[in-house]
Amino acid sequence: MRRKPADPLLAQHLVERQQPLQGALAGAVAAFAGAMVWAIVGLAQFFTVQLTALGIGALCGIAVGRAGKIVERRYARISIYCCIAACLAGEMIIAYAMRLSLALLWSGTSLALLALFALAGSGIAYACTFAWLSPEQRQALRNARLASARETPPSDPVGPPGRPRES
């Protein structure tokens, strides 16, 4: 079964209706909620469960993507920053509530695990940013990216030195 070709104007329409500021605000709210969940889970069990970072990443990615209608990769970074900020804020809340220093809380392998799962969560956040797009919209954006890659300007418009430019 062949797919029908994607509408070239659809990609342009999707890019024009992006709202990165609204996506960033939704991501900040999701990051705050994620930090609270991180702290509640960590305080309830007396140790942090780094797997929570994966859920926080999905939450931030979906919030940024849906609220901001994000289709460009450069704006998807917002969800990554929100996820990492939520993980760090959750750790700081735990440290404050337990009256510990962050150095003591992150002793041993805890910091390495935090970094590993925060990076995994940020990868999930990046992927979830585009989860709201339909297959037709994804195909239209992919075709637009390929078309813009093919339309590269000539690298040397003047020509080699010593020779006049041919018209």
N, C-alpha and C positions, 0 to 999 in steps of 0.2 A: 504494500500500500504506500503510495507516494504522498508526501505532504505537499500541500499547496505552497507556493512561494510566499515568503513573508512580505508584508506591506512595507516599503521603504519609508513611508511617512510615519509609520507607527513608532519606529525608533526615535525619530526626531520629536514626536509628541511626548514620548516617555521621558526623554531627556529634559524637555522644556518644563514639564510639570513637577520636577523634583523640588523638594523643599528641605534642604539640608539643615536649616536652623530648627525647623520643627522636628526633624529626626533627631538632632542633637539634644533637644529638650526632652523628648521621649526617652532617649537613651540615658540621660541623666536621671530621670525618674526611675527607670528600670535598674540602673546601677545602684541607686539608693536602696531600692527594694531588695536587690540582690545582696548588698552589703548587710542589710538587716537579717536576711535569711542566713547568710554566712555566719554572722555573729550569734544568732540564736542556736543554730546547729552546733557551732563550736562551744558555746557556753553550756548547752544542755548535755553534751557528751564529754566535756572537759578536755577536748582536743579538737582540732579543726579537721573536717572531712574535706579534703581537697577535691573530691569528686563533685562537690557543690559548684565548683568553678565551671563545670561543663553545662550545668543547668543555667547558671548565671550568663554564660556566653550565649546560649540559645535565647534567653529572655532579652538580653540587650540587642542581639542581632535582629530578632523579630520586631522589637519595638522601634528600632532605628529604621529598618526597611519599610515597615508598614506605615509608620507615621510620616516619614519623610519621602515615601515613594522613591527610594533610592535605586538607581539603575547603573550609576557609574562607580567604578572601583575606587576612585579617589575619595568619594564620600562614604564608602563602606568602612573606611578606617575609623570612622567615628564609633562604630560598634566595638571595634577592638579596644580603643582607648577606654570606653565605658566599662568593658568587662574587666580589664586590668585594674582600673580605678576601684571597681566594686570589690574585687578580691583584696586589694590592699586596704581599703577602708574597713572591710570586715575584720581583717587581722588587727587593725588599729583599735577597733571597738572592743575586740576580745582582750587585747593587751590593757586597755584602759579599765575595762570592767574587772579584770583579774589583778589589777595593780602590778602588772609586769612590764618590764621594758621590752621593746621589740627585739632587742638582741637576745634576751633570754627566751622569748617566745620562738624565735627563729633559730635556736641553737640546733646543732646536729644536722640532720637531713631535712628538717622541716622547711627551711628556706628553699632548698633544691626542689622539694615536692611542690611547694607553693608556686615556684617559677614554672615548673613543668606543667602543672595543671592550669595555671593562668594562661600559659601559651596555648594549651590545648583548647581551653575555653574561648580564647580569642579567635582561634581558627574556626570553631563552631559559630562564633558570633559573626565572622566574616561570611561564612556560608549561609547562615540563616538570614542575612540581610537581603539576599536575593530570593528567598523562599516564596515570596508573595507573587512573583512573576509567573505568568502562564507560559506553556511551551511556545506558543506563537510569539509572545513578547520576547522571550529569550532568543528565539531564532532571528527575529528582526534586529535585535541588538547585535547579535553575532555577525549577521550579514553587514550591518553598518560599520562595525569595527574592521571587518575584512576589506570592505570597499575603501575605507579611509586609509588603510595600510597600503593598498595598491596605488593610491593617488599621491605618491611621494614626489616632492619636487626634485628636479635635477640637482645633483650634489655640487656641480661646478658650472654655474651659468656663464662664466666668462670664457672658459676653455683653457687649454694648456698655455703656459707662458710662452711668449715668442711667436705665437701664431694668431692671426686675426680670427675673430669669431665668424663662423660660417652662418649665413642666414638661410 
